[in-house]
Amino acid sequence: MSADDAKCSGFVWIGINVKTQTRLGQHFLTDGASIARIVEAAQVEKEDLVVEIGPGRGALTGLLVERAGQVVAIEIDGALCDLLSDRFGSRLKIVSDDVRQVNLPALVETSKSEKAILVGNLPYHITGALIRQITDARRVWKRAVITVQREVGQRMIAPPGSKIYGVLSVVTQVRCVAKRLFDLPPAHFYPRPKVHSSVLMLDFEANSAYDIADERRLFGVVRAAFQQRRKMVRNALSGVVDDEILIEANIDGRARPETISIDGFERICRALAVR
């Protein structure tokens, strides 16, 4: 099925005899126009390796295998793996496993590619862990087009000063350039989730806006600060930094963590590093 066919088909229904596993958080995207938009956004070329997380019944997969040089699908549900194997045969490499147990850089490298494009409808109940796993492996991605719960997507791209700006915002924005592409209503999935979703583009090849000396130190300070986000930063980071460090970093100790930019947290870390 081509992208144009997907747009015209309205709703894509594949593998209706495969029972949905609610314990796995399965919500299959069925809207043909949205499926086509996701594949278009991924900008897949014939020489590309595509890694798809949670292919489900293969609605996205069908378009990806038409465009990419190779598609590797990671699927935990054995029944869906069988369905995908029957449908796509040798055109699709299937990894039957929990994606959290998969070494993503090794998967890309053993496929004889330096970098890959990632596409995935991330299970809502493990989205945070998967975003960290995906961004940890940023050296092997060109870009990622992922579907997440709308609130999670908002947190990923939230700016300083926002009530939802936090650890996930910092981790995402340090490691890639993230952009919300469009939203998806519950009616575009089966079974319908109770929440809206968003499709995000994560560009791992764009120049980073941040010069980070030590990511581990930065993320440690950020996590400590946001564990007590309602407190003033001098109190939230007590035991980690003192007033002299904050003054040196040009940070107002009375400010709350959610108002401090990534550059501000990095200045704190650099002041700490010379102590």
SEMIRO-924743 format. One record per atom (N, C-alpha, C): x, y, z; residue in one letter. Coordinates in Angstrom, 3 decimals, decimal comma. Example, Ala and Ser with C-alpha at 12.3 -4.5 7.8 and 13.67 -1.06 7.14 Angstrom:
<nodes>
x|y|z|residu
13,190|-5,690|7,800|A
12,300|-4,500|7,800|A
13,200|-3,300|7,800|A
12,850|-2,250|7,080|S
13,670|-1,060|7,140|S
12,900|0,030|7,870|S
</nodes>
This chain:
<nodes>
x|y|z|residu
0,847|-1,202|0,000|M
0,000|0,000|0,000|M
0,873|1,239|0,000|M
0,650|2,161|-0,920|S
1,415|3,396|-1,014|S
0,906|4,415|0,000|S
1,673|5,502|0,151|A
1,250|6,568|1,061|A
-0,065|7,179|0,600|A
-0,220|7,350|-0,723|D
-1,480|7,901|-1,231|D
-2,649|6,969|-0,945|D
-2,412|5,649|-1,080|D
-3,464|4,683|-0,767|D
-3,863|4,772|0,690|D
-2,863|4,937|1,559|A
-3,136|5,028|2,991|A
-3,982|6,254|3,294|A
-3,657|7,372|2,636|K
-4,429|8,589|2,873|K
-5,888|8,407|2,462|K
-6,091|7,702|1,361|C
-7,444|7,552|0,824|C
-8,247|6,473|1,543|C
-7,544|5,565|2,226|S
-8,242|4,419|2,807|S
-8,986|4,768|4,079|S
-8,710|5,940|4,641|G
-9,407|6,345|5,858|G
-8,879|5,606|7,054|G
-9,362|4,393|7,292|F
-8,890|3,604|8,412|F
-8,271|2,311|7,904|F
-7,103|1,991|8,453|V
-6,363|0,802|8,067|V
-6,593|-0,269|9,116|V
-7,067|-1,423|8,724|W
-7,400|-2,497|9,667|W
-6,697|-3,763|9,217|W
-5,688|-4,166|9,950|I
-4,852|-5,297|9,555|I
-4,766|-6,285|10,708|I
-4,969|-7,557|10,424|G
-4,793|-8,576|11,456|G
-5,886|-8,576|12,484|G
-7,139|-8,543|12,046|I
-8,240|-8,398|12,997|I
-8,400|-9,625|13,884|I
-7,786|-10,737|13,533|N
-7,914|-11,939|14,343|N
-6,895|-12,015|15,477|N
-6,009|-11,029|15,540|V
-5,014|-10,991|16,611|V
-5,586|-10,220|17,786|V
-5,675|-10,859|18,923|K
-6,266|-10,244|20,117|K
-5,361|-9,158|20,673|K
-5,962|-8,038|21,034|T
-5,213|-6,946|21,638|T
-4,796|-7,306|23,059|T
-3,534|-7,066|23,387|Q
-2,995|-7,352|24,712|Q
-2,987|-6,057|25,531|Q
-4,016|-5,851|26,330|T
-4,103|-4,614|27,099|T
-2,963|-4,491|28,104|T
-2,457|-5,616|28,583|R
-1,356|-5,568|29,559|R
-0,090|-4,990|28,931|R
0,000|-5,011|27,599|L
1,158|-4,458|26,895|L
0,921|-3,014|26,467|L
-0,226|-2,472|26,832|G
-0,540|-1,093|26,464|G
-0,732|-0,900|24,978|G
-1,285|-1,892|24,303|Q
-1,423|-1,825|22,850|Q
-2,587|-0,931|22,422|Q
-2,267|0,050|21,602|H
-3,264|0,904|20,958|H
-2,777|1,089|19,526|H
-3,426|0,453|18,581|F
-2,965|0,440|17,202|F
-3,498|1,651|16,436|F
-2,599|2,371|15,774|L
-2,988|3,504|14,947|L
-3,681|2,986|13,691|L
-4,892|3,460|13,440|T
-5,691|2,945|12,325|T
-6,052|3,986|11,281|T
-5,739|5,243|11,524|D
-6,123|6,302|10,596|D
-5,119|6,397|9,450|D
-5,588|6,135|8,240|G
-4,703|6,074|7,092|G
-3,963|7,366|6,809|G
-4,631|8,507|6,937|A
-3,989|9,794|6,667|A
-2,868|10,061|7,670|A
-3,099|9,728|8,932|S
-2,081|9,946|9,960|S
-0,885|9,032|9,743|S
-1,149|7,794|9,356|I
-0,071|6,854|9,063|I
0,810|7,389|7,940|I
0,176|7,901|6,891|A
0,924|8,453|5,757|A
1,743|9,666|6,175|A
1,187|10,518|7,042|R
1,913|11,704|7,504|R
3,152|11,330|8,308|R
3,044|10,291|9,125|I
4,185|9,849|9,917|I
5,306|9,351|9,015|I
4,956|8,551|8,028|V
5,969|8,020|7,113|V
6,603|9,145|6,295|V
5,812|10,096|5,853|E
6,356|11,247|5,124|E
7,333|12,019|6,008|E
6,973|12,205|7,277|A
7,826|12,968|8,194|A
9,163|12,282|8,435|A
9,177|10,956|8,364|A
10,410|10,209|8,605|A
11,426|10,372|7,484|A
10,986|10,822|6,315|Q
11,882|11,115|5,190|Q
12,763|9,911|4,837|Q
12,124|8,778|4,660|V
12,845|7,533|4,413|V
13,261|7,438|2,945|V
14,530|7,096|2,730|E
15,058|6,880|1,388|E
15,433|5,421|1,207|E
15,696|5,041|-0,035|K
15,961|3,632|-0,360|K
17,193|3,068|0,344|K
18,155|3,922|0,657|E
19,374|3,434|1,308|E
19,251|3,378|2,827|E
18,127|3,779|3,384|D
17,996|3,907|4,834|D
17,667|2,588|5,524|D
18,183|2,476|6,734|L
17,742|1,460|7,688|L
16,717|2,114|8,596|L
15,563|1,491|8,761|V
14,530|1,989|9,658|V
14,324|0,981|10,778|V
14,335|1,460|12,005|V
13,998|0,646|13,164|V
12,618|1,078|13,635|V
11,691|0,133|13,668|E
10,335|0,448|14,114|E
10,083|-0,222|15,463|E
9,678|0,573|16,427|I
9,333|0,069|17,752|I
7,825|-0,129|17,814|I
7,401|-1,339|18,152|G
5,978|-1,625|18,284|G
5,227|-1,561|16,980|G
5,575|-2,388|16,003|P
4,891|-2,334|14,701|P
3,437|-2,773|14,757|P
3,055|-3,501|15,804|G
1,671|-3,933|15,936|G
1,242|-4,787|14,766|G
0,176|-4,369|14,083|R
-0,370|-5,133|12,958|R
0,240|-4,742|11,613|R
1,222|-3,828|11,640|G
1,961|-3,514|10,422|G
1,436|-2,377|9,599|G
0,601|-1,512|10,171|A
0,032|-0,406|9,397|A
1,117|0,543|8,899|A
2,033|0,936|9,780|L
3,168|1,763|9,370|L
4,186|0,947|8,600|L
4,386|-0,269|9,046|T
5,406|-1,137|8,465|T
5,224|-1,309|6,969|T
3,974|-1,449|6,535|G
3,694|-1,654|5,115|G
4,241|-0,544|4,242|G
4,154|0,698|4,712|L
4,697|1,816|3,956|L
6,207|1,903|4,095|L
6,725|1,565|5,269|L
8,163|1,653|5,500|L
8,947|0,672|4,633|L
8,452|-0,563|4,505|V
9,190|-1,558|3,722|V
9,196|-1,199|2,233|V
8,232|-0,402|1,801|E
8,217|0,044|0,408|E
9,288|1,081|0,130|E
9,662|1,819|1,158|R
10,562|2,959|0,954|R
11,994|2,698|1,379|R
12,190|1,927|2,446|A
13,517|1,779|3,051|A
14,308|0,644|2,418|A
15,624|0,721|2,602|G
16,464|-0,381|2,176|G
16,296|-1,581|3,067|G
16,091|-1,324|4,377|Q
15,891|-2,395|5,353|Q
15,043|-1,868|6,505|Q
14,127|-2,693|6,988|V
13,309|-2,344|8,151|V
13,478|-3,432|9,195|V
13,791|-3,017|10,422|V
13,880|-3,923|11,558|V
12,766|-3,540|12,530|V
11,899|-4,476|12,837|A
10,762|-4,212|13,719|A
10,966|-4,926|15,049|A
10,786|-4,192|16,144|I
10,918|-4,758|17,486|I
9,522|-4,903|18,068|I
9,123|-6,152|18,325|E
7,756|-6,430|18,767|E
7,787|-7,486|19,866|E
7,120|-7,190|20,982|I
7,113|-8,100|22,123|I
6,039|-9,177|22,011|I
4,978|-8,914|21,255|D
3,833|-9,816|21,165|D
4,118|-10,907|20,120|D
4,224|-12,151|20,564|G
4,556|-13,247|19,668|G
3,554|-13,456|18,552|G
2,262|-13,281|18,858|A
1,236|-13,451|17,834|A
1,381|-12,411|16,738|A
1,723|-11,179|17,123|L
1,932|-10,137|16,128|L
3,199|-10,392|15,315|L
4,212|-10,943|15,951|C
5,429|-11,301|15,211|C
5,104|-12,310|14,112|C
4,264|-13,289|14,450|D
3,864|-14,282|13,437|D
3,087|-13,622|12,301|D
2,175|-12,722|12,666|L
1,392|-12,024|11,646|L
2,294|-11,213|10,721|L
3,251|-10,495|11,308|L
4,159|-9,667|10,519|L
5,045|-10,514|9,617|L
5,501|-11,637|10,156|S
6,341|-12,542|9,365|S
5,580|-13,092|8,166|S
4,330|-13,480|8,398|D
3,509|-14,003|7,294|D
3,262|-12,925|6,240|D
3,068|-11,702|6,686|R
2,713|-10,641|5,753|R
3,906|-10,119|4,951|R
5,047|-9,962|5,616|F
6,167|-9,291|4,962|F
7,325|-10,217|4,583|F
7,382|-11,386|5,177|G
8,426|-12,334|4,817|G
9,818|-11,764|4,991|G
10,672|-11,960|3,987|S
12,075|-11,554|4,075|S
12,257|-10,041|3,960|S
11,199|-9,325|3,629|R
11,320|-7,864|3,520|R
11,442|-7,197|4,888|R
11,148|-7,938|5,940|L
11,139|-7,378|7,289|L
11,928|-8,265|8,238|L
12,875|-7,663|8,963|K
13,577|-8,373|10,026|K
12,836|-8,101|11,336|K
12,477|-9,158|12,034|I
11,696|-9,011|13,259|I
12,538|-9,400|14,462|I
12,575|-8,530|15,446|V
13,205|-8,821|16,736|V
12,072|-9,032|17,733|V
11,875|-10,272|18,153|S
10,790|-10,614|19,067|S
11,283|-10,457|20,501|S
11,087|-9,274|21,057|D
11,632|-8,991|22,389|D
11,001|-7,715|22,931|D
11,161|-7,529|24,236|D
10,823|-6,270|24,890|D
11,881|-5,257|24,474|D
11,479|-4,147|23,892|V
12,448|-3,176|23,380|V
13,383|-2,687|24,476|V
12,930|-2,698|25,718|R
13,792|-2,241|26,811|R
14,987|-3,155|27,019|R
14,896|-4,378|26,493|Q
15,988|-5,337|26,619|Q
16,885|-5,363|25,377|Q
16,569|-4,532|24,398|V
17,310|-4,540|23,137|V
18,408|-3,478|23,170|V
19,614|-3,886|22,787|N
20,731|-2,950|22,659|N
20,584|-2,246|21,310|N
20,028|-1,048|21,325|L
19,710|-0,358|20,077|L
20,948|-0,017|19,245|L
22,021|0,505|19,845|P
23,216|0,767|19,021|P
23,764|-0,498|18,360|P
23,790|-1,598|19,103|A
24,283|-2,845|18,532|A
23,379|-3,331|17,411|A
22,077|-3,133|17,572|L
21,119|-3,545|16,536|L
21,396|-2,808|15,231|L
21,637|-1,511|15,330|V
21,922|-0,715|14,135|V
23,259|-1,126|13,529|V
24,273|-1,287|14,377|E
25,608|-1,590|13,878|E
25,689|-2,971|13,239|E
24,970|-3,943|13,788|T
24,985|-5,286|13,190|T
24,193|-5,336|11,889|T
23,400|-4,303|11,639|S
22,688|-4,206|10,365|S
23,537|-3,511|9,298|S
24,812|-3,266|9,650|K
25,791|-2,688|8,724|K
25,417|-1,280|8,289|K
24,862|-0,541|9,233|S
24,529|0,858|8,981|S
25,145|1,714|10,073|S
25,613|2,890|9,694|E
26,162|3,799|10,691|E
25,040|4,473|11,485|E
23,976|4,828|10,778|K
22,854|5,495|11,423|K
21,550|4,989|10,835|K
20,496|5,124|11,632|A
19,179|4,649|11,212|A
18,129|5,707|11,519|A
16,955|5,494|10,963|I
15,778|6,295|11,284|I
14,889|5,457|12,189|I
14,423|6,040|13,273|L
13,564|5,323|14,207|L
12,127|5,822|14,065|L
11,199|4,890|14,021|V
9,773|5,211|13,978|V
9,087|4,352|15,034|V
8,172|4,930|15,788|G
7,519|4,103|16,793|G
6,306|4,754|17,434|G
5,312|3,929|17,704|N
4,167|4,303|18,518|N
4,471|3,761|19,910|N
5,042|4,613|20,774|L
5,590|4,136|22,039|L
4,480|3,798|23,032|L
4,550|2,617|23,659|P
3,548|2,256|24,669|P
3,520|3,296|25,782|P
2,338|3,753|26,124|Y
2,213|4,857|27,073|Y
2,837|4,540|28,430|Y
2,727|3,287|28,880|H
3,156|2,979|30,240|H
4,667|2,894|30,393|H
5,421|2,898|29,303|I
6,889|2,855|29,403|I
7,532|3,962|28,569|I
6,775|4,991|28,234|T
7,292|6,035|27,352|T
8,535|6,708|27,905|T
8,525|7,081|29,179|G
9,668|7,778|29,765|G
10,945|6,976|29,643|G
10,867|5,688|29,987|A
12,037|4,821|29,899|A
12,520|4,692|28,452|A
11,589|4,598|27,512|L
11,968|4,448|26,109|L
12,608|5,717|25,558|L
12,110|6,870|25,961|I
12,719|8,120|25,485|I
14,151|8,225|25,975|I
14,392|7,846|27,232|R
15,768|7,859|27,737|R
16,625|6,862|26,969|R
16,075|5,675|26,695|Q
16,822|4,666|25,952|Q
17,134|5,138|24,530|Q
16,164|5,734|23,889|I
16,360|6,217|22,520|I
17,390|7,340|22,486|I
17,274|8,293|23,397|T
18,212|9,415|23,380|T
19,595|8,996|23,866|T
19,678|7,981|24,731|D
20,986|7,443|25,114|D
21,742|6,930|23,890|D
20,981|6,418|22,920|A
21,571|5,837|21,704|A
21,623|6,851|20,565|A
21,673|8,133|20,860|R
21,530|9,171|19,841|R
22,583|9,101|18,743|R
23,735|8,532|19,025|R
24,785|8,492|18,007|R
24,421|7,630|16,812|R
23,413|6,741|16,948|V
23,067|5,854|15,826|V
21,804|6,295|15,094|V
21,247|7,449|15,465|W
20,010|7,896|14,810|W
20,245|9,107|13,932|W
19,600|9,120|12,784|K
19,472|10,346|12,002|K
18,346|11,185|12,601|K
17,215|10,534|12,746|R
16,038|11,191|13,305|R
15,098|10,123|13,836|R
14,139|10,559|14,625|A
13,096|9,665|15,122|A
11,755|10,363|14,971|A
10,755|9,617|14,554|V
9,377|10,119|14,524|V
8,592|9,193|15,443|V
8,177|9,729|16,579|I
7,560|8,904|17,609|I
6,189|9,446|17,983|I
5,310|8,529|18,344|T
3,985|8,882|18,840|T
3,954|8,627|20,335|T
3,592|9,654|21,093|V
3,572|9,571|22,552|V
2,283|10,199|23,067|V
2,004|9,976|24,338|Q
0,878|10,653|24,975|Q
1,096|12,166|24,866|Q
0,050|12,907|24,561|R
0,199|14,338|24,299|R
0,883|15,073|25,447|R
0,543|14,743|26,671|E
1,133|15,412|27,824|E
2,628|15,144|27,901|E
3,051|13,943|27,523|V
4,478|13,625|27,520|V
5,191|14,451|26,451|V
4,583|14,542|25,268|G
5,161|15,359|24,212|G
5,302|16,814|24,626|G
4,321|17,329|25,334|Q
4,397|18,713|25,806|Q
5,545|18,895|26,778|Q
5,756|17,909|27,648|R
6,872|17,983|28,598|R
8,219|17,929|27,883|R
8,308|17,132|26,831|M
9,575|16,989|26,115|M
10,038|18,307|25,501|M
9,110|19,123|25,027|I
9,483|20,360|24,331|I
9,235|21,613|25,167|I
8,863|21,442|26,437|A
8,517|22,584|27,285|A
9,725|23,492|27,513|A
9,530|24,810|27,473|P
10,620|25,762|27,727|P
10,744|26,073|29,216|P
11,868|26,639|29,630|P
11,990|27,095|31,022|P
10,885|28,093|31,349|P
10,400|28,022|32,565|G
9,322|28,901|32,989|G
7,962|28,244|32,899|G
7,903|27,137|32,180|S
6,651|26,392|32,082|S
6,500|25,486|33,294|S
5,263|25,281|33,724|K
5,011|24,412|34,872|K
5,334|22,947|34,573|K
5,415|22,591|33,282|I
5,704|21,201|32,923|I
7,156|21,008|32,480|I
7,952|22,076|32,509|Y
9,390|21,977|32,225|Y
10,057|21,191|33,342|Y
10,866|20,191|32,972|G
11,499|19,368|33,992|G
12,612|18,503|33,420|G
12,872|17,395|34,089|V
13,984|16,526|33,713|V
13,836|16,033|32,280|V
12,640|15,571|31,914|L
12,426|15,061|30,563|L
12,673|16,149|29,520|L
12,289|17,369|29,818|S
12,526|18,499|28,905|S
14,020|18,681|28,675|S
14,779|18,674|29,753|V
16,222|18,922|29,655|V
16,919|17,789|28,909|V
16,623|16,552|29,284|V
17,264|15,407|28,631|V
16,983|15,410|27,133|V
15,729|15,634|26,770|T
15,359|15,634|25,353|T
16,053|16,750|24,598|T
16,008|17,955|25,129|Q
16,495|19,122|24,394|Q
18,010|19,204|24,329|Q
18,686|18,581|25,296|V
20,153|18,508|25,234|V
20,595|17,551|24,143|V
19,837|16,478|23,945|R
20,285|15,400|23,065|R
19,774|15,466|21,642|R
18,775|16,293|21,390|C
18,253|16,409|20,027|C
17,448|17,695|19,907|C
17,038|17,984|18,680|V
16,103|19,083|18,450|V
14,728|18,460|18,275|V
13,838|18,737|19,219|A
12,515|18,098|19,241|A
11,449|19,067|18,765|A
10,513|18,540|17,981|K
9,436|19,359|17,435|K
8,146|18,554|17,390|K
7,056|19,157|17,857|R
5,741|18,513|17,736|R
5,248|18,699|16,317|R
4,861|17,595|15,674|L
4,367|17,654|14,299|L
2,860|17,807|14,241|L
2,130|16,925|14,943|F
0,667|17,023|14,969|F
0,127|16,127|16,075|F
-1,130|16,344|16,415|D
-1,797|15,569|17,462|D
-2,704|14,514|16,842|D
-2,988|13,475|17,637|L
-3,873|12,389|17,211|L
-4,953|12,189|18,268|L
-6,231|12,203|17,870|P
-7,306|11,968|18,835|P
-7,439|10,480|19,146|P
-8,083|10,122|20,248|P
-8,287|8,712|20,588|P
-8,974|7,911|19,490|P
-9,837|8,556|18,717|A
-10,592|7,851|17,674|A
-9,703|7,307|16,557|A
-8,453|7,729|16,501|H
-7,539|7,258|15,460|H
-6,814|5,970|15,862|H
-7,183|5,413|17,018|F
-6,546|4,195|17,516|F
-7,595|3,131|17,826|F
-7,115|1,891|17,819|Y
-7,940|0,790|18,327|Y
-7,068|-0,100|19,216|Y
-7,538|-0,417|20,422|P
-8,682|0,221|21,091|P
-8,378|1,680|21,415|P
-9,434|2,446|21,606|R
-9,245|3,867|21,870|R
-8,580|4,082|23,228|R
-7,472|4,846|23,274|P
-6,901|5,210|24,571|P
-7,755|6,281|25,238|P
-7,500|6,535|26,496|K
-8,252|7,554|27,218|K
-7,640|8,939|27,055|K
-6,505|9,002|26,347|V
-5,778|10,262|26,218|V
-5,528|10,572|24,744|V
-5,226|11,826|24,462|H
-4,786|12,232|23,132|H
-3,292|11,931|22,980|H
-2,855|11,855|21,749|S
-1,450|11,568|21,463|S
-0,852|12,676|20,607|S
0,471|12,718|20,569|S
1,190|13,653|19,701|S
2,278|12,911|18,950|S
2,517|13,343|17,728|V
3,632|12,830|16,936|V
4,747|13,865|16,987|V
5,929|13,423|17,394|L
7,083|14,312|17,527|L
8,200|13,885|16,587|L
8,945|14,858|16,096|M
10,170|14,619|15,357|M
11,342|14,926|16,277|M
12,277|13,985|16,411|L
13,512|14,193|17,153|L
14,647|14,181|16,137|L
15,277|15,311|15,945|D
16,369|15,431|14,973|D
17,693|15,294|15,717|D
18,401|14,205|15,461|F
19,658|13,953|16,160|F
20,870|14,456|15,384|F
20,655|14,940|14,184|E
21,766|15,444|13,375|E
21,816|16,966|13,349|E
20,802|17,616|13,850|A
20,811|19,075|13,932|A
21,837|19,523|14,970|A
22,416|20,683|14,738|N
23,407|21,205|15,675|N
22,750|21,520|17,012|N
23,343|21,024|18,076|S
22,794|21,268|19,406|S
22,957|22,736|19,791|S
21,969|23,255|20,471|A
22,035|24,639|20,937|A
22,828|24,757|22,227|A
23,278|23,608|22,762|Y
23,910|23,619|24,074|Y
25,299|22,998|24,032|Y
26,214|23,628|24,744|D
27,579|23,128|24,884|D
27,701|22,537|26,288|D
27,563|21,222|26,370|I
27,536|20,543|27,665|I
28,877|19,854|27,909|I
29,516|20,205|29,010|A
30,831|19,638|29,313|A
30,731|18,230|29,864|A
29,731|17,975|30,716|D
29,598|16,677|31,386|D
28,104|16,382|31,550|D
27,571|15,554|30,651|E
26,133|15,254|30,697|E
25,729|14,608|32,009|E
26,539|13,675|32,505|R
26,181|12,977|33,730|R
26,036|13,955|34,885|R
26,978|14,874|34,994|R
26,891|15,876|36,060|R
25,650|16,749|35,863|R
25,424|17,192|34,627|L
24,269|18,045|34,348|L
22,975|17,358|34,733|L
22,776|16,131|34,277|F
21,516|15,444|34,558|F
21,374|15,143|36,044|F
22,481|14,901|36,734|G
22,413|14,693|38,183|G
21,932|15,926|38,912|G
22,461|17,093|38,532|V
22,046|18,356|39,151|V
20,585|18,655|38,818|V
20,198|18,438|37,560|V
18,824|18,708|37,146|V
17,849|17,805|37,900|V
18,164|16,515|38,015|R
17,270|15,597|38,738|R
17,145|16,011|40,204|R
18,263|16,392|40,819|A
18,218|16,830|42,214|A
17,345|18,073|42,362|A
17,463|18,999|41,434|A
16,686|20,239|41,516|A
15,195|19,981|41,392|A
14,815|19,105|40,446|F
13,394|18,910|40,189|F
12,733|17,906|41,134|F
13,516|17,263|41,968|Q
12,905|16,435|43,004|Q
12,143|17,303|44,002|Q
12,540|18,574|44,081|Q
11,856|19,518|44,974|Q
11,583|20,804|44,195|Q
10,831|20,663|43,118|R
10,674|21,760|42,173|R
9,932|22,956|42,742|R
9,193|22,790|43,827|R
8,446|23,905|44,404|R
9,316|24,768|45,321|R
10,493|24,276|45,656|K
11,378|25,028|46,529|K
12,255|25,974|45,726|K
12,851|26,949|46,428|M
13,863|27,785|45,807|M
15,053|26,903|45,461|M
15,762|27,279|44,393|V
16,836|26,412|43,919|V
17,931|26,234|44,974|V
18,188|27,252|45,789|R
19,222|27,100|46,823|R
18,837|26,013|47,823|R
17,531|25,849|48,068|N
17,070|24,805|48,980|N
16,952|23,467|48,270|N
16,478|23,495|47,027|A
16,344|22,249|46,271|A
17,694|21,587|46,052|A
18,734|22,397|45,933|L
20,076|21,858|45,673|L
20,984|21,928|46,893|L
20,392|22,112|48,061|S
21,219|22,141|49,271|S
21,917|20,795|49,430|S
23,180|20,843|49,762|G
23,957|19,608|49,825|G
24,657|19,293|48,519|G
24,220|19,974|47,453|V
24,856|19,799|46,140|V
25,658|21,041|45,777|V
25,048|22,206|45,966|V
25,735|23,475|45,704|V
25,509|24,413|46,881|V
26,348|25,442|46,965|D
26,157|26,479|47,988|D
25,909|27,812|47,299|D
25,703|28,845|48,093|D
25,379|30,151|47,528|D
26,500|30,688|46,646|D
27,750|30,371|46,991|E
28,866|30,862|46,192|E
28,832|30,280|44,780|E
28,475|29,016|44,682|I
28,363|28,379|43,367|I
27,268|29,057|42,556|I
26,137|29,309|43,181|L
25,021|29,948|42,475|L
25,379|31,352|42,032|L
26,085|32,093|42,882|I
26,511|33,442|42,510|I
27,475|33,387|41,327|I
28,429|32,459|41,403|E
29,398|32,309|40,315|E
28,705|31,941|39,002|E
27,625|31,148|39,102|A
26,879|30,726|37,911|A
25,842|31,753|37,484|A
25,767|32,863|38,214|N
24,798|33,929|37,911|N
23,367|33,405|37,986|N
23,096|32,635|39,039|I
21,772|32,076|39,273|I
21,214|32,670|40,566|I
20,010|33,185|40,501|D
19,341|33,711|41,688|D
18,906|32,527|42,552|D
19,455|32,425|43,744|G
19,139|31,309|44,633|G
17,686|31,244|45,026|G
16,940|32,339|44,843|R
15,522|32,355|45,193|R
14,642|31,823|44,063|R
15,235|31,625|42,911|A
14,467|31,142|41,752|A
14,048|29,696|41,961|A
12,969|29,302|41,319|R
12,536|27,917|41,356|R
13,172|27,159|40,192|R
13,413|25,859|40,362|P
14,082|25,077|39,310|P
13,447|25,206|37,936|P
12,114|25,322|37,882|E
11,444|25,347|36,580|E
11,735|26,618|35,787|E
12,355|27,620|36,423|T
12,676|28,869|35,723|T
14,116|28,888|35,220|T
14,899|27,876|35,550|I
16,314|27,875|35,182|I
16,506|27,194|33,837|I
17,162|27,872|32,935|S
17,390|27,332|31,597|S
18,437|26,217|31,631|S
18,533|25,506|30,525|I
19,575|24,481|30,415|I
20,949|25,125|30,531|I
21,137|26,282|29,906|D
22,410|26,990|30,035|D
22,682|27,365|31,491|D
21,628|27,729|32,225|G
21,794|28,056|33,632|G
22,250|26,861|34,448|G
21,627|25,701|34,219|F
22,061|24,481|34,909|F
23,492|24,125|34,519|F
23,847|24,348|33,251|E
25,213|24,044|32,823|E
26,221|24,967|33,502|E
25,874|26,220|33,725|R
26,781|27,132|34,439|R
27,001|26,658|35,877|R
25,943|26,155|36,501|I
26,091|25,598|37,849|I
27,075|24,434|37,818|I
26,923|23,560|36,829|C
27,796|22,378|36,732|C
29,247|22,772|36,490|C
29,464|23,767|35,663|R
30,840|24,198|35,381|R
31,473|24,844|36,614|R
30,665|25,572|37,385|A
31,185|26,139|38,626|A
31,527|25,035|39,619|A
30,693|23,994|39,652|L
30,983|22,852|40,518|L
32,263|22,134|40,111|L
32,496|22,033|38,820|A
33,618|21,255|38,303|A
34,967|21,807|38,724|A
35,046|23,119|38,982|V
36,342|23,716|39,344|V
36,523|23,806|40,850|V
35,585|23,305|41,596|R
35,710|23,288|43,052|R
36,688|22,208|43,504|R
</nodes>
